[in-house]
Amino acid sequence: MKLVRNLLCVVAMGVVVGLGPISTCVQACPGCKTANETESRRPRAYMMSILFMLGMPATIVTGFGVAFYRMSRQSPEQAALMQQYLDQQAQQQRQQDQQL
């Protein structure tokens, strides 16, 4: 298993190094290039807003990741209290459903 992983790493590095000299400079679109060459601040503001929008999903995923990590690292006492609370809530919900 370790041999396969090492072989894949070597192949991936070879592909990256091999294709490096072939790559060319890429522009997103001609309109963006022209807009950035002007003195207007609007294109730069637009690009910054896109960066902020791209950062929001990463922030949300990181927040959930940290929350789940902390939940998994709870002490047994805290986990028992949480389970007891959830059982009480489930029992109350069943009682409400039976009354309907």
C-alpha positions as CSV (number, residue, x, y, z in Angstrom):
1,M,0.0,0.0,0.0
2,K,2.8,2.4,0.9
3,L,4.6,1.5,-2.3
4,V,1.6,2.3,-4.4
5,R,1.1,5.7,-2.6
6,N,4.8,6.5,-3.1
7,L,4.6,5.6,-6.8
8,L,1.5,7.8,-7.3
9,C,3.3,10.7,-5.7
10,V,6.3,10.2,-8.0
11,V,4.1,10.1,-11.0
12,A,2.1,13.1,-10.0
13,M,5.3,15.1,-9.4
14,G,6.6,14.0,-12.8
15,V,3.4,15.2,-14.5
16,V,3.6,18.6,-12.7
17,V,7.3,19.1,-13.5
18,G,6.9,17.8,-17.0
19,L,3.9,20.0,-17.9
20,G,5.4,23.1,-16.2
21,P,7.4,24.4,-19.2
22,I,4.4,23.9,-21.5
23,S,2.0,26.1,-19.6
24,T,1.2,29.5,-20.8
25,C,-0.1,32.7,-19.2
26,V,-3.9,32.8,-19.0
27,Q,-6.2,35.8,-18.9
28,A,-9.7,35.4,-17.5
29,C,-11.4,37.3,-20.2
30,P,-10.5,40.3,-22.5
31,G,-13.1,42.5,-20.9
32,C,-11.6,42.0,-17.4
33,K,-8.1,42.8,-18.8
34,T,-9.3,46.0,-20.5
35,A,-11.3,47.1,-17.4
36,N,-8.3,46.6,-15.1
37,E,-6.1,48.8,-17.4
38,T,-8.3,51.8,-16.8
39,E,-8.1,54.1,-13.8
40,S,-11.7,53.2,-12.7
41,R,-12.0,51.6,-9.2
42,R,-15.1,49.7,-10.1
43,P,-13.5,46.6,-11.7
44,R,-11.2,46.2,-8.7
45,A,-14.2,46.5,-6.3
46,Y,-16.0,43.9,-8.3
47,M,-13.0,41.5,-8.1
48,M,-12.8,42.1,-4.3
49,S,-16.5,41.3,-3.9
50,I,-15.9,38.0,-5.8
51,L,-13.1,37.1,-3.4
52,F,-15.3,37.8,-0.4
53,M,-18.0,35.6,-1.9
54,L,-15.5,32.8,-2.5
55,G,-14.3,33.1,1.1
56,M,-17.7,32.6,2.6
57,P,-18.2,28.9,1.9
58,A,-14.7,28.2,3.2
59,T,-15.6,30.1,6.4
60,I,-18.8,28.1,6.9
61,V,-17.2,24.7,6.2
62,T,-14.4,25.6,8.7
63,G,-16.9,26.6,11.3
64,F,-18.8,23.4,11.0
65,G,-15.6,21.4,11.0
66,V,-14.4,23.1,14.3
67,A,-17.9,22.5,15.8
68,F,-17.9,18.8,14.9
69,Y,-14.3,18.4,16.2
70,R,-15.2,20.0,19.5
71,M,-18.3,17.8,19.8
72,S,-16.2,14.7,19.1
73,R,-13.8,15.7,21.8
74,Q,-16.4,16.0,24.6
75,S,-15.8,14.4,27.9
76,P,-17.9,11.3,28.7
77,E,-19.9,13.3,31.3
78,Q,-20.9,16.0,28.8
79,A,-21.8,13.4,26.3
80,A,-24.0,11.6,28.8
81,L,-25.7,14.8,29.7
82,M,-26.3,15.6,26.1
83,Q,-27.8,12.2,25.5
84,Q,-30.0,12.5,28.5
85,Y,-31.3,15.9,27.2
86,L,-31.9,14.5,23.7
87,D,-33.8,11.5,25.2
88,Q,-36.0,13.9,27.2
89,Q,-36.7,15.9,24.1
90,A,-37.6,12.8,22.1
91,Q,-39.9,11.6,24.9
92,Q,-41.7,15.0,25.0
93,Q,-42.1,14.9,21.3
94,R,-43.6,11.4,21.4
95,Q,-46.1,12.5,24.1
96,Q,-47.1,15.5,22.0
97,D,-47.6,13.3,18.9
98,Q,-49.8,10.9,20.9
99,Q,-52.0,13.8,22.1
100,L,-52.7,14.8,18.6
